Amino acid sequence: MEFTHWNESGRPRMVDISDKADSDRTAAAQSIVSISNKLYAAIQEGVIKKGDPLQVAQIAGIMGAKKTAELIPMCHPIQLQGTDFEFRYIQTVEGYDLVITAAVKCDGKTGVEMEALTAASIAALTFYDMCKAVDKSMVIKETCLLKKTGGRSGDYKKNSNHEPKNAE
């Protein structure tokens, strides 16, 4: 088997994409954070001392998408044309799940799946940081790619109960 990210000497390399044509590319990813009823109530009442956790998480997620190539070794730096988020609470038996959906767009030679996954992950981590003073028992779970369009490998859509509105 030939590995794409290894050179002839068996060392890691970034794949050469210079011969690929630019195309419209989109991706949507989600992270789910399980939170307690106590934390949900504190957020709804606006009493989180650090401020609105969703606003800060969204800004951090946008920054994360832009920094993906610095964090993931084989990712190419790409120029993003747009990054947006949706935050939605779903009541569960134990409390609530916060569904964080990140949607990313670019016109380029390589996809934005990693940027969407990074954006959702960084938003979830930031949400945790903003809320940990109220409840450290939050669980970040189920980070996944929901959808991607464009590129040689074609389109992909995950069968999910948490379909994003802003990724279509």
C-alpha positions as CSV (number, residue, x, y, z in Angstrom):
1,M,0.0,0.0,0.0
2,E,1.2,3.5,-0.9
3,F,0.7,6.1,1.8
4,T,0.0,9.6,0.6
5,H,1.6,11.5,3.5
6,W,4.9,9.7,3.4
7,N,7.8,10.6,1.0
8,E,10.1,8.1,-0.9
9,S,12.3,7.9,2.2
10,G,9.3,6.9,4.4
11,R,9.2,10.2,6.2
12,P,6.1,12.4,6.8
13,R,5.2,15.0,4.1
14,M,2.4,17.4,3.2
15,V,0.7,16.2,0.0
16,D,1.4,18.4,-3.1
17,I,-2.0,19.8,-4.2
18,S,-0.6,22.3,-6.7
19,D,-2.1,20.4,-9.7
20,K,-5.6,20.4,-8.2
21,A,-8.2,22.9,-9.5
22,D,-9.9,25.2,-7.1
23,S,-13.5,24.3,-6.3
24,D,-16.3,25.3,-3.9
25,R,-16.0,23.3,-0.7
26,T,-18.1,23.2,2.4
27,A,-18.1,21.1,5.6
28,A,-20.2,20.9,8.7
29,A,-19.2,19.2,11.9
30,Q,-20.7,19.0,15.4
31,S,-19.6,18.5,19.0
32,I,-22.0,17.7,21.7
33,V,-21.5,18.8,25.3
34,S,-23.6,17.1,28.1
35,I,-24.4,19.6,30.9
36,S,-26.4,19.5,34.1
37,N,-29.7,21.1,34.8
38,K,-27.9,23.5,37.2
39,L,-25.6,24.7,34.5
40,Y,-28.4,25.0,31.9
41,A,-30.4,27.2,34.4
42,A,-27.3,29.4,35.1
43,I,-26.8,29.9,31.3
44,Q,-30.5,30.8,30.8
45,E,-30.5,33.2,33.7
46,G,-27.3,34.9,32.4
47,V,-25.3,34.4,35.6
48,I,-22.1,32.8,34.2
49,K,-19.4,35.1,35.7
50,K,-17.2,34.9,32.6
51,G,-20.0,36.1,30.3
52,D,-22.1,34.5,27.6
53,P,-20.4,31.1,27.0
54,L,-22.0,30.7,23.5
55,Q,-20.7,34.0,22.2
56,V,-17.2,33.3,23.4
57,A,-17.3,29.7,22.1
58,Q,-18.4,31.0,18.7
59,I,-15.5,33.4,18.5
60,A,-13.0,30.7,19.7
61,G,-14.4,28.3,17.1
62,I,-13.9,30.8,14.3
63,M,-10.4,31.3,15.5
64,G,-9.8,27.6,15.7
65,A,-11.0,27.1,12.1
66,K,-8.5,29.7,11.0
67,K,-5.7,28.1,12.9
68,T,-6.3,24.5,11.8
69,A,-3.2,24.2,9.7
70,E,-1.1,25.3,12.7
71,L,-2.6,22.6,14.9
72,I,-3.0,19.6,12.6
73,P,0.5,18.8,11.1
74,M,-0.6,17.6,7.5
75,C,-3.3,20.2,6.9
76,H,-2.8,22.8,4.3
77,P,-3.3,26.5,5.2
78,I,-6.4,27.5,3.3
79,Q,-8.3,30.8,2.9
80,L,-11.7,30.4,4.5
81,Q,-14.6,32.3,3.0
82,G,-17.0,31.7,5.8
83,T,-17.5,30.1,9.2
84,D,-20.8,30.0,11.1
85,F,-22.2,28.2,14.1
86,E,-25.5,26.9,15.5
87,F,-26.0,26.1,19.1
88,R,-29.0,24.1,20.2
89,Y,-30.0,22.5,23.6
90,I,-31.7,19.2,23.7
91,Q,-33.2,18.0,27.0
92,T,-32.0,14.6,28.2
93,V,-32.7,12.3,31.2
94,E,-29.6,13.6,33.0
95,G,-29.8,17.3,32.0
96,Y,-29.1,18.8,28.5
97,D,-27.0,18.2,25.5
98,L,-25.6,21.3,23.8
99,V,-25.3,20.5,20.1
100,I,-22.6,22.7,18.6
101,T,-22.6,22.8,14.8
102,A,-19.8,24.5,12.8
103,A,-20.2,25.2,9.1
104,V,-17.1,26.2,7.0
105,K,-16.8,27.3,3.4
106,C,-13.9,27.9,1.0
107,D,-13.0,28.0,-2.7
108,G,-9.7,26.1,-2.9
109,K,-7.7,23.0,-3.8
110,T,-8.4,21.1,-0.6
111,G,-11.4,20.5,1.7
112,V,-12.5,22.1,4.9
113,E,-13.4,19.0,6.9
114,M,-10.6,19.5,9.4
115,E,-11.4,23.2,9.8
116,A,-15.1,22.3,10.6
117,L,-14.0,19.6,13.1
118,T,-11.5,21.9,14.7
119,A,-14.0,24.8,14.9
120,A,-16.6,22.5,16.6
121,S,-14.0,21.1,19.0
122,I,-12.5,24.4,20.0
123,A,-16.0,25.8,20.6
124,A,-16.8,22.9,22.8
125,L,-13.6,23.3,24.8
126,T,-14.2,27.0,25.2
127,F,-17.7,26.4,26.3
128,Y,-16.3,24.1,29.0
129,D,-13.8,26.7,30.1
130,M,-16.5,29.4,30.3
131,C,-18.8,27.2,32.5
132,K,-16.4,25.0,34.6
133,A,-16.8,27.3,37.6
134,V,-20.5,26.3,37.8
135,D,-20.1,22.6,36.9
136,K,-17.0,20.6,36.1
137,S,-18.9,17.5,35.3
138,M,-19.6,18.5,31.7
139,V,-18.7,15.8,29.1
140,I,-17.6,16.7,25.6
141,K,-18.7,13.9,23.3
142,E,-19.5,12.8,19.8
143,T,-17.5,15.1,17.6
144,C,-18.0,14.2,14.0
145,L,-18.2,15.3,10.4
146,L,-21.9,15.8,9.4
147,K,-21.5,16.9,5.8
148,K,-19.0,17.9,3.2
149,T,-19.3,19.0,-0.4
150,G,-16.8,19.5,-3.2
151,G,-13.5,17.9,-4.1
152,R,-12.3,14.7,-5.8
153,S,-13.9,12.4,-3.2
154,G,-17.3,13.9,-3.8
155,D,-20.1,14.8,-1.3
156,Y,-20.7,13.2,2.1
157,K,-23.6,13.3,4.5
158,K,-23.8,11.6,7.8
159,N,-27.1,10.1,8.9
160,S,-27.7,12.1,12.1
161,N,-30.4,13.1,14.5
162,H,-28.8,16.5,14.8
163,E,-28.9,17.9,11.3
164,P,-27.5,21.4,11.1
165,K,-29.6,24.2,9.7
166,N,-26.7,26.4,8.7
167,A,-24.6,23.8,6.8
168,E,-26.9,23.3,3.8
